[in-house]
Amino acid sequence: MNTEISDWGLIEYEKAWKRQEEWFDALVEAKQGGQAYVNHIIMCQHPAVYTLGRSGKEGNMLLGEEQLRRIGATLYHIDRGGDITFHGPGQLVCYPILNLEDYSLGLRDYIHVLEEAVIRVCASYAIQAGRLEKATGVWLDAHSPRARKICAIGVRSSHFVTMHGLALNVNTDLRYFSYINPCGFVDKGVTSLQKELGREIDMEEVKTGLCRELLDLLSASRRKGE
C-alpha cells in the first residue's frame, strides 16, 4: 500500500477541487473493483477564496458579491462538512485522499489524527495547541475567552475514502477572516503561526513537518489495527 505526497503549489480552488474529485473517484472505483490504487496526501495553497460546507449558514458570509470582488475573493459552496472558512496565500492546505480502512480508522478517529498532526507541528514551534469540544479543528487557549483557531478541518467521506482536509494558518493574511463568522463562530478568534511567533515562518519547513507527522500517525494507526 502506497501513500504518495503531492505538492500542487499555489492553485486555483476550483481546479484543485476538480482534481481532488478525479483522484477521489478513481480511488473509490479501484477499491470497489479490487484493483490497485494509491493513497494521496496533497499539499497546496489557494488564491483568496471562501468555502461554505454542507451544513454552513449563508449568513456567516458577511459580504455580498460586489464586496467579494473588491477584496479579490470568491465563494464556493462545497461538499465537505463544516461551515465557512477562508483559504489564501500563506495558508497551508492539506487534502488527504485516503482509504481509511487501510489505516484501521473510522471518520472520527481520522479527524482526530488530522488534529493531532497539527497539534504536533505547533508544538515544534513551542506553541501549545489543542482541541475544543464540539468544535472540529485546532485551537489555542481553547477553553478561555482568548480561544482562537489556528487550523480548520472539514472532510468528506464516502465508502471510507476521504477528500478535503485541513487548512493551517502559517503566514495567512488574517484580515480576510473579519469578513466571515469563521466556522460559524461569532465569539472566537483566528490566529496563525506568524501572529503567535511574531515572525514569518518558512512554509516548506511547516509542510515537511506536517507530512512527517501525518505519515507517522497513519503508520501507527495501521500497525495498531494489524
Sequence and secondary structure as in RCSB ss.txt:
>XXXX:A:sequence
MNTEISDWGLIEYEKAWKRQEEWFDALVEAKQGGQAYVNHIIMCQHPAVYTLGRSGKEGNMLLGEEQLRRIGATL
YHIDRGGDITFHGPGQLVCYPILNLEDYSLGLRDYIHVLEEAVIRVCASYAIQAGRLEKATGVWLDAHSPRARKI
CAIGVRSSHFVTMHGLALNVNTDLRYFSYINPCGFVDKGVTSLQKELGREIDMEEVKTGLCRELLDLLSASRRKG
E
>XXXX:A:secstr
 EEEEEEEEE  HHHHHHHHHHHHHHHHHHHHTT   EEEEEEEE SSEEEE TT  GGGB   HHHHHHTT EE
EE SSSSSEEEE TTEEEEEEE BGGGGT  HHHHHHHHHHHHHHHHHHTT  EEEETTEEEEEESTTSTT EEE
EEEEEEEETTEEEEEEEEESS  GGGGGGB GGG SS EE  HHHHHTS   HHHHHHHHHHHHHHHHHHHHHHH
 
